[in-house]
Amino acid sequence: MGTAKETLKRILRRLHRGEDPEKLKEEFREVLDQVGPDLIGQVEQELVREGIPLEEIRRLCDLHLRLFGESLGREEGGELPPWHPVNTFMHEHRHILEHIGELQDALGRLEGAGDFVPEPLEEMKRIAQFLMETESHYLREENALFPVMEKHGITEPPKVMWTEHQEIRPKKRELHELVGRAESVGFEEFVSKARELVGSLKDLLSSHYYKEDNVLYPMALKVLSEEEWVQVRRDGDEVGYCCIAPPPVPEEVSRRVEARAAPGGEIDLGTGSLTPEQIAAIFRSLPVDVTFVDEQDRVRFYSDNPERIFVRTRAVLGRTVQNCHPAKSVHVVERILDAFRKGEKDVAEFWIELKGRLIYIRYFPVRDREGRYLGTLEVTQDITEVKKVEGEKRLLDWEG
């Protein structure tokens, strides 16, 4: 295995230097039977540690997929049970690509008509809206699957996939906006822009799903336990589904992976004692979302509010906070944490517009009584209604 790994590494380095992929096929065939998706992931991670940028790893991923072809996904084989998250992900891939094909057909009919005839235009609007609703597919991967893979040391392939998610999202939005204002654009300009966007989306999604089906998922299937897959499924249920409603986890499977019972007894908090159940209920009742990251930058806790603003699942626990953010914003996160560690700042605050609501996000360093840094607390609140408050409303004014 060591020899195969070094050979694979040499091939990828040569691809990085710009060698023709076609010239490397024969050399690779000699180690093909010894190479699985998990080994490819290991090699990619080692190359990142050697200094090759993540964007370059993504390019290499595209190139070595051309070399390795369908052989990558063959190792796991077999049928997955209907409840399994990977089964759902792959079904969604097929469903989304079918809609892209229908979108191309509708655009072709519209172009052939030479004007904004209602039927194909309405079909394009319907599919553009459907593509916007596929967001839960990507959120499930980012918040339920990727964190568990990272716990097994598989970090770079999920990062590459997340980077591609960040490219897919604006293209979906652009298409949705374009078809929504089609008549105001002008027919020729609309057709030209739509053709470019639909073609770009088709290429991006086809390539992305191929890499997930043939590299990412086989890697995950090799290392995740049944208990972890059940947790990925439960976390996915919390996020929701876009295309299909998978059947529930069978009772016999659930029994095999029964979660450990929560510990009882009261916890002395210095200013009072509470049971774990009371503490959890208090956090659920707070009008803010709370997430705690420890001194090693790992997520240790989040509040499970009914109206949570940003998606969180149990899979995030133990994940480094750097992996919880898109690559383009990681450097800002690290600057905030560094300032908190050094005692240079006591708060970092931001506010954003999200779905017509004003969201206030604050970060606070958490320290013990001696001032030692214990971690960082993120507090997120929807302050849309708070901003409207004027005058006074006293306790005695409450009408029930």
KEKE-3310 file (N, C-alpha, C; in steps of 0.2 Angstrom, whole numbers, plus 5000, padded with zeros to 4 digits):
npx = (5004:5010:5019:5010:5003:5014:5017:5005:5005:5016:5011:5000:5008:5015:5004:5001:5012:5009:5009:5004:4989:4985:4997:5000:4992:4995:5005:4998:4989:4996:4995:4982:4972:4976:4972:4960:4946:4948:4962:4965:4960:4968:4980:4978:4976:4989:4996:4990:4995:5009:5009:5002:4989:4971:4962:4970:4971:4958:4957:4966:4959:4949:4956:4962:4951:4947:4958:4956:4942:4928:4932:4934:4923:4920:4923:4916:4903:4887:4870:4863:4854:4837:4835:4847:4858:4867:4861:4850:4856:4862:4851:4845:4854:4853:4839:4840:4848:4840:4831:4838:4840:4827:4826:4834:4828:4816:4821:4825:4813:4807:4817:4815:4802:4804:4799:4792:4784:4771:4771:4784:4791:4785:4788:4802:4803:4797:4807:4818:4814:4813:4827:4832:4826:4833:4843:4843:4849:4863:4866:4863:4874:4885:4883:4879:4886:4899:4906:4907:4915:4927:4930:4936:4948:4947:4948:4951:4944:4930:4931:4935:4923:4914:4918:4914:4901:4899:4901:4890:4879:4877:4875:4863:4855:4856:4851:4837:4834:4835:4825:4814:4813:4811:4803:4807:4819:4822:4820:4831:4842:4839:4838:4851:4858:4852:4855:4869:4870:4862:4870:4882:4878:4874:4886:4894:4886:4885:4899:4902:4893:4897:4910:4907:4899:4908:4920:4919:4908:4911:4923:4917:4909:4918:4923:4914:4904:4890:4882:4886:4881:4868:4866:4870:4859:4849:4853:4852:4838:4834:4838:4831:4823:4824:4820:4816:4807:4815:4813:4809:4822:4824:4817:4824:4837:4838:4837:4849:4858:4855:4855:4865:4859:4854:4864:4859:4855:4860:4869:4881:4881:4887:4880:4868:4859:4856:4847:4853:4843:4835:4844:4846:4833:4832:4842:4835:4825:4829:4830:4839:4852:4865:4882:4896:4913:4928:4944:4953:4948:4937:4920:4909:4897:4880:4865:4848:4837:4820:4817:4829:4842:4853:4859:4862:4869:4871:4882:4891:4898:4914:4920:4932:4931:4935:4933:4919:4916:4915:4929:4934:4931:4938:4950:4946:4939:4949:4957:4949:4948:4961:4963:4955:4961:4973:4969:4966:4953:4936:4924:4916:4907:4893:4881:4868:4857:4844:4834:4824:4825:4833:4848:4858:4874:4886:4902:4910:4924:4927:4932:4940:4940:4952:4956:4960:4959:4945:4938:4926:4911:4897:4884:4868:4855:4839:4834:4824:4811:4814:4821:4810:4805:4798:4796:4789:4784:4777:4778:4766:4758:4755:4744:4741)
npy = (4994:5006:5008:5010:5021:5031:5031:5035:5048:5054:5054:5063:5074:5077:5079:5091:5099:5101:5090:5080:5072:5061:5054:5048:5038:5024:5022:5023:5013:5002:5002:5003:4993:4993:5005:5015:5026:5031:5031:5041:5052:5053:5056:5068:5076:5076:5082:5095:5099:5100:5111:5114:5124:5124:5127:5122:5109:5105:5107:5097:5086:5086:5082:5070:5062:5061:5053:5041:5037:5027:5018:5022:5022:5009:5000:5000:4996:4986:4987:5000:5003:5009:5019:5025:5039:5041:5035:5043:5055:5052:5048:5061:5068:5062:5066:5080:5082:5077:5087:5098:5094:5094:5108:5113:5108:5115:5128:5126:5125:5137:5145:5141:5145:5158:5169:5175:5163:5157:5143:5136:5145:5146:5134:5134:5144:5136:5126:5133:5138:5126:5122:5132:5127:5116:5118:5112:5100:5103:5109:5098:5090:5098:5101:5089:5077:5081:5085:5073:5065:5073:5070:5058:5061:5064:5078:5087:5083:5086:5100:5104:5100:5108:5121:5120:5120:5133:5139:5134:5140:5154:5154:5147:5156:5167:5162:5160:5173:5179:5172:5176:5189:5189:5195:5208:5209:5207:5197:5191:5194:5188:5174:5172:5174:5165:5152:5152:5152:5140:5130:5131:5128:5115:5109:5111:5105:5092:5087:5090:5081:5069:5068:5067:5056:5046:5047:5055:5049:5035:5036:5040:5029:5019:5022:5027:5022:5012:5017:5031:5034:5033:5044:5054:5053:5057:5070:5075:5074:5084:5095:5094:5090:5090:5084:5070:5060:5051:5034:5030:5026:5009:5000:4990:4994:5006:5002:4995:5005:5013:5028:5034:5035:5051:5059:5059:5069:5084:5099:5109:5126:5137:5149:5143:5127:5115:5103:5093:5092:5104:5114:5112:5115:5128:5134:5131:5140:5152:5169:5169:5162:5151:5146:5137:5137:5129:5131:5125:5128:5120:5115:5114:5115:5119:5129:5122:5129:5131:5140:5141:5152:5149:5134:5120:5105:5089:5084:5093:5095:5094:5098:5108:5126:5133:5124:5126:5137:5145:5144:5157:5165:5161:5166:5178:5173:5167:5178:5185:5175:5174:5187:5187:5177:5184:5193:5206:5210:5211:5209:5205:5210:5209:5212:5207:5206:5194:5185:5195:5198:5206:5202:5200:5197:5191:5189:5183:5182:5169:5167:5161:5164:5168:5174:5166:5160:5151:5149:5153:5162:5162:5172:5174:5184:5187:5203:5211:5214:5219:5231:5239:5244:5256:5270:5265:5250:5243:5231:5230:5233:5222:5211:5198)
npz = (5000:5004:4993:4982:4987:4986:4973:4968:4973:4967:4954:4955:4958:4947:4938:4944:4940:4927:4917:4904:4906:4899:4896:4908:4911:4909:4918:4930:4929:4934:4947:4950:4955:4968:4974:4982:4985:4998:4999:4989:4995:5006:5001:4994:5005:5011:5001:5002:5014:5011:5004:4993:4986:4990:4980:4969:4972:4970:4956:4952:4957:4947:4936:4940:4941:4928:4924:4932:4931:4930:4940:4952:4961:4963:4973:4985:4981:4979:4986:4994:5009:5009:5018:5020:5021:5010:5000:4998:4995:4983:4975:4975:4967:4954:4952:4952:4941:4931:4931:4926:4913:4909:4910:4900:4889:4889:4887:4875:4868:4870:4863:4850:4848:4847:4854:4870:4874:4884:4890:4889:4896:4909:4913:4914:4925:4935:4936:4940:4952:4959:4959:4968:4979:4982:4991:5004:5001:5000:5012:5021:5018:5022:5035:5041:5036:5032:5044:5051:5043:5044:5057:5056:5050:5037:5028:5018:5005:5008:5010:4997:4990:4997:4993:4980:4982:4985:4973:4966:4972:4969:4955:4954:4960:4951:4940:4944:4946:4934:4926:4932:4929:4915:4904:4905:4901:4888:4873:4865:4873:4884:4881:4877:4889:4897:4891:4893:4907:4910:4904:4910:4923:4921:4918:4929:4940:4935:4935:4949:4956:4951:4956:4970:4970:4966:4973:4986:4993:4993:5001:5013:5016:5018:5031:5040:5054:5057:5067:5066:5054:5056:5064:5055:5047:5056:5059:5046:5044:5052:5045:5033:5017:4999:4987:4988:5000:5011:5018:5035:5047:5050:5064:5070:5066:5073:5086:5088:5088:5099:5107:5121:5137:5144:5158:5175:5190:5199:5194:5201:5199:5205:5207:5209:5207:5194:5185:5171:5162:5165:5162:5148:5144:5147:5139:5126:5127:5127:5119:5109:5099:5104:5103:5108:5107:5111:5119:5110:5098:5095:5092:5105:5110:5106:5107:5106:5098:5094:5084:5076:5069:5061:5053:5063:5068:5077:5072:5071:5083:5091:5079:5071:5072:5061:5051:5050:5042:5026:5015:5011:5022:5033:5037:5044:5055:5061:5065:5074:5084:5088:5093:5104:5112:5115:5123:5117:5112:5117:5112:5096:5083:5072:5059:5049:5034:5032:5023:5024:5037:5051:5057:5071:5076:5088:5095:5110:5120:5132:5148:5163:5181:5183:5172:5162:5145:5139:5128:5115:5113:5103:5099:5093:5086:5081:5078:5072:5077:5089:5086:5083:5095:5105:5117:5132:5140:5154:5167:5173:5163:5156:5147:5146)
capx = (5000:5014:5022:5005:5002:5019:5016:4999:5007:5020:5006:4997:5013:5016:4998:5001:5017:5006:5010:4998:4985:4985:5003:5001:4987:4998:5008:4993:4985:4999:4993:4974:4969:4977:4970:4953:4944:4950:4969:4965:4959:4974:4986:4976:4977:4996:4998:4989:5000:5015:5008:4998:4983:4965:4960:4974:4969:4951:4959:4969:4954:4945:4961:4963:4945:4948:4962:4953:4936:4922:4935:4934:4917:4918:4926:4910:4898:4881:4865:4862:4847:4833:4835:4854:4859:4871:4856:4846:4861:4863:4844:4844:4859:4849:4833:4842:4851:4835:4827:4843:4839:4821:4827:4837:4822:4811:4824:4826:4807:4807:4821:4812:4796:4806:4796:4791:4777:4770:4772:4791:4794:4783:4792:4809:4802:4796:4813:4823:4812:4815:4834:4833:4824:4838:4848:4844:4854:4870:4866:4864:4881:4889:4881:4878:4891:4906:4909:4909:4921:4933:4932:4940:4954:4946:4946:4952:4939:4924:4933:4934:4916:4910:4920:4910:4894:4899:4900:4884:4873:4876:4873:4856:4851:4856:4846:4831:4832:4834:4819:4809:4812:4812:4800:4810:4826:4822:4820:4837:4847:4837:4840:4859:4861:4850:4859:4876:4869:4860:4875:4887:4875:4874:4893:4896:4883:4887:4906:4902:4890:4901:4915:4904:4896:4913:4925:4917:4904:4914:4927:4913:4906:4923:4926:4909:4901:4882:4880:4887:4877:4861:4867:4870:4852:4845:4854:4849:4831:4833:4839:4826:4825:4822:4818:4813:4806:4817:4809:4812:4827:4821:4817:4830:4843:4838:4839:4856:4862:4852:4859:4866:4854:4857:4866:4854:4858:4860:4875:4882:4884:4890:4874:4862:4860:4851:4848:4855:4836:4833:4849:4845:4827:4834:4845:4830:4820:4832:4828:4846:4856:4871:4886:4902:4919:4933:4951:4956:4944:4932:4913:4908:4890:4875:4858:4844:4831:4815:4817:4836:4843:4858:4858:4867:4867:4875:4888:4896:4901:4920:4923:4935:4927:4938:4929:4912:4915:4918:4937:4935:4930:4942:4955:4943:4938:4956:4959:4945:4950:4968:4963:4952:4967:4978:4966:4965:4946:4931:4918:4916:4900:4891:4874:4866:4850:4843:4827:4820:4826:4840:4852:4864:4879:4891:4906:4913:4929:4925:4938:4939:4940:4959:4957:4963:4955:4942:4935:4923:4904:4894:4877:4865:4848:4834:4833:4820:4806:4817:4822:4804:4802:4799:4793:4789:4779:4779:4776:4759:4754:4754:4737:4741)
capy = (5000:5012:5009:5012:5028:5035:5031:5040:5055:5056:5055:5070:5080:5078:5083:5098:5102:5102:5085:5078:5067:5055:5051:5045:5032:5017:5021:5023:5006:4997:5003:5004:4989:4994:5012:5016:5033:5033:5033:5047:5057:5054:5059:5075:5080:5077:5088:5102:5100:5101:5118:5115:5127:5120:5127:5118:5102:5104:5106:5090:5081:5085:5079:5063:5059:5059:5047:5035:5035:5024:5013:5024:5020:5002:4996:4999:4992:4984:4991:5004:5002:5015:5025:5027:5046:5041:5033:5049:5060:5050:5049:5068:5070:5060:5070:5087:5082:5076:5094:5102:5091:5097:5115:5114:5106:5121:5134:5125:5126:5144:5148:5139:5149:5165:5174:5173:5160:5155:5136:5134:5150:5144:5128:5137:5147:5131:5122:5138:5138:5120:5122:5136:5123:5110:5121:5108:5095:5105:5110:5092:5088:5103:5101:5082:5072:5083:5085:5067:5063:5076:5067:5052:5063:5066:5085:5091:5082:5090:5107:5105:5100:5114:5126:5120:5122:5140:5141:5132:5144:5161:5152:5146:5163:5171:5159:5162:5181:5180:5169:5180:5196:5188:5199:5215:5209:5206:5190:5189:5194:5182:5167:5171:5173:5158:5147:5152:5150:5133:5126:5132:5124:5108:5106:5111:5100:5085:5086:5090:5075:5063:5067:5065:5049:5041:5048:5057:5045:5029:5037:5040:5023:5015:5024:5029:5016:5012:5022:5037:5035:5034:5051:5058:5053:5061:5077:5077:5075:5091:5101:5094:5086:5094:5080:5064:5059:5044:5030:5031:5021:5003:5000:4986:4998:5011:4998:4993:5011:5017:5033:5033:5040:5057:5058:5063:5073:5091:5102:5115:5131:5142:5153:5138:5120:5113:5096:5093:5093:5111:5118:5111:5118:5135:5136:5131:5145:5159:5172:5170:5156:5151:5141:5138:5134:5129:5134:5122:5130:5115:5116:5109:5115:5124:5128:5119:5133:5129:5144:5143:5156:5146:5127:5117:5098:5086:5082:5099:5094:5092:5100:5115:5131:5135:5120:5128:5143:5144:5145:5164:5169:5158:5171:5183:5169:5166:5185:5186:5170:5176:5194:5185:5174:5188:5198:5212:5212:5208:5207:5206:5210:5210:5212:5205:5205:5187:5183:5201:5200:5209:5197:5203:5191:5194:5184:5185:5178:5166:5167:5159:5169:5171:5177:5161:5159:5145:5148:5159:5161:5165:5174:5176:5186:5191:5209:5214:5217:5223:5238:5243:5245:5263:5272:5260:5245:5241:5224:5231:5234:5216:5209:5191)
capz = (5000:5004:4986:4978:4989:4984:4966:4966:4975:4961:4948:4956:4958:4940:4935:4946:4936:4920:4913:4900:4909:4894:4896:4914:4912:4909:4925:4935:4929:4937:4954:4950:4959:4975:4975:4983:4986:5004:4998:4986:5000:5011:4997:4993:5011:5012:4996:5005:5020:5007:5002:4987:4988:4990:4973:4965:4973:4966:4949:4952:4957:4941:4931:4941:4939:4920:4923:4935:4928:4935:4944:4959:4965:4962:4979:4990:4977:4983:4987:5001:5012:5007:5023:5021:5018:5004:4995:4997:4991:4976:4972:4974:4962:4948:4952:4950:4934:4927:4930:4922:4907:4907:4909:4893:4884:4890:4884:4867:4865:4870:4858:4844:4847:4845:4858:4877:4874:4891:4892:4891:4901:4915:4915:4916:4931:4940:4938:4943:4959:4962:4960:4974:4985:4983:4996:5009:4999:5001:5019:5024:5017:5025:5042:5044:5033:5032:5051:5054:5039:5047:5063:5054:5047:5030:5029:5011:5000:5010:5009:4990:4989:5000:4989:4974:4984:4985:4966:4963:4974:4965:4948:4955:4961:4945:4935:4947:4945:4926:4923:4936:4925:4908:4899:4905:4899:4880:4871:4863:4878:4889:4878:4877:4896:4900:4888:4896:4914:4911:4902:4916:4929:4920:4918:4936:4944:4933:4938:4956:4958:4949:4961:4976:4970:4965:4978:4993:4997:4994:5006:5019:5017:5021:5038:5045:5057:5057:5072:5063:5048:5059:5067:5049:5045:5060:5058:5040:5045:5055:5040:5028:5011:4993:4981:4990:5007:5012:5023:5042:5049:5053:5071:5072:5066:5079:5093:5088:5089:5104:5111:5128:5141:5147:5165:5179:5195:5198:5193:5205:5194:5209:5209:5209:5205:5189:5181:5164:5158:5166:5158:5141:5142:5148:5132:5121:5128:5126:5112:5106:5097:5107:5101:5111:5104:5116:5118:5105:5092:5093:5094:5111:5112:5103:5109:5101:5098:5089:5078:5076:5063:5057:5054:5068:5070:5082:5069:5072:5089:5090:5073:5072:5070:5055:5046:5050:5038:5020:5015:5010:5028:5038:5040:5048:5061:5065:5068:5080:5090:5090:5097:5110:5115:5117:5127:5114:5111:5122:5108:5089:5082:5065:5058:5042:5032:5030:5022:5026:5045:5053:5062:5075:5078:5092:5098:5116:5123:5138:5152:5170:5186:5183:5165:5157:5139:5139:5122:5112:5113:5098:5101:5087:5088:5076:5081:5068:5081:5094:5083:5082:5101:5107:5123:5138:5142:5160:5169:5175:5157:5152:5147:5146)
cpx = (5004:5017:5016:5003:5007:5018:5010:5001:5011:5016:5003:5002:5014:5010:4999:5007:5015:5007:5004:4995:4986:4991:5004:4996:4990:5002:5003:4989:4989:4997:4985:4971:4970:4975:4962:4952:4947:4958:4970:4965:4965:4979:4984:4977:4984:4998:4996:4994:5007:5015:5004:4991:4977:4962:4963:4972:4962:4953:4962:4964:4950:4950:4962:4957:4945:4952:4959:4947:4932:4925:4934:4929:4916:4919:4920:4905:4891:4876:4865:4855:4843:4834:4842:4855:4863:4866:4852:4850:4861:4857:4843:4848:4855:4843:4835:4844:4845:4831:4832:4841:4832:4821:4830:4832:4818:4814:4824:4819:4805:4810:4818:4806:4798:4803:4794:4784:4777:4772:4779:4794:4792:4787:4799:4808:4801:4803:4818:4821:4814:4823:4836:4831:4828:4843:4849:4849:4861:4871:4867:4871:4886:4889:4880:4884:4898:4909:4911:4915:4927:4935:4936:4946:4953:4943:4946:4946:4932:4925:4932:4927:4912:4912:4916:4903:4893:4899:4893:4878:4872:4873:4865:4852:4851:4851:4839:4829:4831:4827:4813:4808:4813:4810:4804:4817:4827:4823:4827:4842:4845:4839:4848:4861:4858:4854:4866:4875:4867:4866:4881:4885:4876:4881:4896:4893:4885:4894:4906:4899:4894:4907:4913:4902:4902:4919:4923:4913:4907:4919:4923:4911:4911:4925:4920:4906:4893:4879:4880:4883:4870:4861:4867:4863:4848:4846:4851:4841:4829:4833:4833:4828:4822:4819:4814:4812:4809:4813:4813:4818:4823:4822:4823:4837:4844:4840:4846:4861:4859:4857:4859:4861:4858:4859:4861:4858:4859:4868:4876:4885:4886:4884:4868:4864:4854:4852:4850:4848:4834:4838:4848:4838:4828:4837:4840:4826:4823:4831:4834:4848:4863:4875:4893:4908:4925:4939:4955:4952:4939:4925:4911:4900:4886:4868:4853:4837:4826:4815:4825:4837:4848:4858:4864:4864:4872:4882:4893:4900:4908:4924:4926:4931:4929:4934:4922:4911:4918:4925:4938:4935:4934:4947:4952:4942:4944:4958:4955:4947:4957:4968:4960:4957:4972:4975:4965:4958:4942:4925:4920:4909:4898:4884:4873:4859:4849:4836:4822:4820:4833:4843:4858:4868:4885:4895:4910:4918:4926:4931:4936:4940:4947:4961:4960:4957:4952:4939:4931:4915:4901:4886:4874:4858:4845:4832:4828:4814:4809:4819:4816:4801:4803:4795:4794:4783:4781:4776:4768:4754:4752:4747:4736:4738)
cpy = (5006:5013:5012:5020:5033:5036:5036:5047:5058:5058:5062:5076:5082:5081:5090:5102:5103:5096:5083:5072:5060:5051:5047:5039:5026:5016:5020:5016:5001:4997:5003:5000:4990:5001:5012:5024:5035:5035:5039:5053:5059:5058:5066:5079:5081:5082:5095:5104:5102:5108:5119:5118:5123:5121:5123:5111:5100:5103:5099:5085:5080:5081:5072:5059:5057:5053:5040:5033:5032:5019:5015:5022:5013:4998:4995:4994:4990:4989:4994:5003:5009:5021:5028:5034:5046:5039:5039:5054:5058:5050:5057:5071:5068:5065:5077:5087:5081:5083:5098:5100:5094:5105:5117:5113:5112:5127:5133:5126:5133:5148:5147:5143:5156:5171:5171:5169:5157:5148:5135:5139:5148:5138:5130:5140:5141:5127:5127:5138:5132:5120:5126:5131:5117:5112:5116:5102:5097:5106:5104:5089:5092:5102:5094:5077:5075:5083:5078:5064:5066:5073:5061:5054:5065:5073:5088:5089:5086:5097:5108:5105:5106:5120:5126:5122:5130:5143:5140:5137:5150:5159:5151:5152:5167:5169:5161:5169:5182:5178:5173:5187:5195:5193:5206:5215:5209:5199:5187:5189:5189:5176:5166:5170:5167:5152:5146:5149:5142:5128:5126:5128:5117:5105:5106:5106:5093:5083:5085:5083:5069:5062:5065:5058:5044:5042:5050:5052:5038:5030:5037:5033:5018:5016:5025:5022:5017:5017:5029:5039:5036:5042:5056:5059:5057:5068:5079:5078:5082:5096:5100:5091:5091:5090:5074:5064:5052:5041:5031:5025:5015:5003:4995:4989:5003:5008:4997:4999:5016:5022:5032:5038:5046:5056:5062:5067:5080:5093:5108:5120:5137:5147:5149:5132:5118:5106:5098:5095:5101:5115:5118:5115:5126:5138:5136:5137:5152:5162:5173:5163:5156:5145:5142:5134:5135:5132:5131:5123:5124:5116:5111:5109:5120:5123:5126:5123:5131:5133:5146:5146:5152:5138:5124:5110:5095:5084:5087:5098:5091:5094:5107:5120:5134:5131:5122:5134:5142:5147:5153:5168:5166:5162:5176:5179:5169:5172:5186:5181:5172:5183:5192:5182:5179:5194:5205:5215:5208:5207:5208:5205:5212:5210:5211:5205:5198:5186:5189:5202:5202:5204:5200:5197:5194:5188:5187:5180:5175:5165:5164:5165:5172:5174:5173:5160:5152:5144:5154:5157:5165:5166:5177:5178:5189:5197:5214:5218:5221:5231:5243:5246:5253:5264:5266:5256:5241:5234:5225:5232:5228:5213:5202:5188)
cpz = (5000:4997:4982:4980:4986:4976:4964:4968:4969:4955:4949:4956:4951:4936:4937:4942:4929:4915:4909:4903:4905:4895:4903:4915:4913:4916:4930:4935:4933:4945:4955:4955:4967:4978:4976:4984:4992:5003:4994:4990:5004:5007:4995:4999:5013:5007:4999:5010:5017:5004:4996:4989:4986:4983:4968:4966:4970:4959:4948:4952:4951:4936:4933:4940:4932:4920:4926:4933:4933:4940:4951:4964:4966:4968:4983:4987:4981:4983:4994:5003:5010:5012:5023:5018:5012:4998:4993:4993:4984:4972:4970:4968:4955:4947:4949:4943:4929:4926:4926:4915:4904:4906:4902:4888:4884:4886:4877:4864:4865:4864:4851:4842:4845:4849:4865:4877:4882:4894:4894:4896:4908:4918:4917:4923:4936:4941:4941:4950:4962:4963:4966:4980:4986:4988:5001:5008:5001:5009:5023:5023:5022:5033:5045:5042:5034:5039:5053:5050:5042:5053:5062:5050:5040:5030:5022:5006:5002:5009:5001:4988:4991:4995:4982:4976:4983:4978:4963:4965:4970:4958:4949:4956:4955:4940:4937:4946:4938:4924:4926:4932:4918:4903:4899:4902:4891:4878:4870:4868:4883:4887:4879:4884:4899:4897:4891:4903:4914:4909:4907:4922:4928:4920:4925:4940:4942:4936:4945:4959:4956:4954:4968:4976:4969:4969:4985:4996:4998:5000:5013:5021:5020:5028:5043:5048:5056:5061:5069:5058:5050:5061:5061:5047:5049:5060:5051:5040:5048:5050:5035:5022:5005:4988:4983:4997:5008:5018:5029:5043:5052:5060:5073:5071:5072:5085:5093:5090:5094:5107:5118:5132:5144:5155:5169:5184:5193:5197:5197:5200:5198:5211:5209:5206:5200:5187:5174:5160:5159:5162:5150:5139:5143:5141:5126:5121:5127:5119:5108:5104:5100:5104:5105:5108:5109:5115:5113:5098:5090:5096:5099:5112:5108:5106:5104:5101:5093:5083:5076:5069:5058:5058:5059:5068:5074:5079:5069:5078:5088:5084:5074:5069:5063:5049:5045:5045:5031:5020:5015:5017:5034:5041:5045:5055:5065:5068:5074:5086:5092:5095:5104:5115:5119:5122:5124:5113:5116:5118:5100:5087:5074:5064:5050:5040:5029:5029:5025:5034:5046:5059:5065:5078:5082:5095:5104:5118:5130:5142:5159:5174:5186:5176:5160:5151:5139:5132:5120:5112:5107:5100:5095:5088:5082:5080:5077:5072:5086:5092:5083:5089:5103:5114:5129:5138:5148:5162:5170:5169:5153:5153:5147:5139)
residu = (MET:GLY:THR:ALA:LYS:GLU:THR:LEU:LYS:ARG:ILE:LEU:ARG:ARG:LEU:HIS:ARG:GLY:GLU:ASP:PRO:GLU:LYS:LEU:LYS:GLU:GLU:PHE:ARG:GLU:VAL:LEU:ASP:GLN:VAL:GLY:PRO:ASP:LEU:ILE:GLY:GLN:VAL:GLU:GLN:GLU:LEU:VAL:ARG:GLU:GLY:ILE:PRO:LEU:GLU:GLU:ILE:ARG:ARG:LEU:CYS:ASP:LEU:HIS:LEU:ARG:LEU:PHE:GLY:GLU:SER:LEU:GLY:ARG:GLU:GLU:GLY:GLY:GLU:LEU:PRO:PRO:TRP:HIS:PRO:VAL:ASN:THR:PHE:MET:HIS:GLU:HIS:ARG:HIS:ILE:LEU:GLU:HIS:ILE:GLY:GLU:LEU:GLN:ASP:ALA:LEU:GLY:ARG:LEU:GLU:GLY:ALA:GLY:ASP:PHE:VAL:PRO:GLU:PRO:LEU:GLU:GLU:MET:LYS:ARG:ILE:ALA:GLN:PHE:LEU:MET:GLU:THR:GLU:SER:HIS:TYR:LEU:ARG:GLU:GLU:ASN:ALA:LEU:PHE:PRO:VAL:MET:GLU:LYS:HIS:GLY:ILE:THR:GLU:PRO:PRO:LYS:VAL:MET:TRP:THR:GLU:HIS:GLN:GLU:ILE:ARG:PRO:LYS:LYS:ARG:GLU:LEU:HIS:GLU:LEU:VAL:GLY:ARG:ALA:GLU:SER:VAL:GLY:PHE:GLU:GLU:PHE:VAL:SER:LYS:ALA:ARG:GLU:LEU:VAL:GLY:SER:LEU:LYS:ASP:LEU:LEU:SER:SER:HIS:TYR:TYR:LYS:GLU:ASP:ASN:VAL:LEU:TYR:PRO:MET:ALA:LEU:LYS:VAL:LEU:SER:GLU:GLU:GLU:TRP:VAL:GLN:VAL:ARG:ARG:ASP:GLY:ASP:GLU:VAL:GLY:TYR:CYS:CYS:ILE:ALA:PRO:PRO:PRO:VAL:PRO:GLU:GLU:VAL:SER:ARG:ARG:VAL:GLU:ALA:ARG:ALA:ALA:PRO:GLY:GLY:GLU:ILE:ASP:LEU:GLY:THR:GLY:SER:LEU:THR:PRO:GLU:GLN:ILE:ALA:ALA:ILE:PHE:ARG:SER:LEU:PRO:VAL:ASP:VAL:THR:PHE:VAL:ASP:GLU:GLN:ASP:ARG:VAL:ARG:PHE:TYR:SER:ASP:ASN:PRO:GLU:ARG:ILE:PHE:VAL:ARG:THR:ARG:ALA:VAL:LEU:GLY:ARG:THR:VAL:GLN:ASN:CYS:HIS:PRO:ALA:LYS:SER:VAL:HIS:VAL:VAL:GLU:ARG:ILE:LEU:ASP:ALA:PHE:ARG:LYS:GLY:GLU:LYS:ASP:VAL:ALA:GLU:PHE:TRP:ILE:GLU:LEU:LYS:GLY:ARG:LEU:ILE:TYR:ILE:ARG:TYR:PHE:PRO:VAL:ARG:ASP:ARG:GLU:GLY:ARG:TYR:LEU:GLY:THR:LEU:GLU:VAL:THR:GLN:ASP:ILE:THR:GLU:VAL:LYS:LYS:VAL:GLU:GLY:GLU:LYS:ARG:LEU:LEU:ASP:TRP:GLU:GLY)
# end
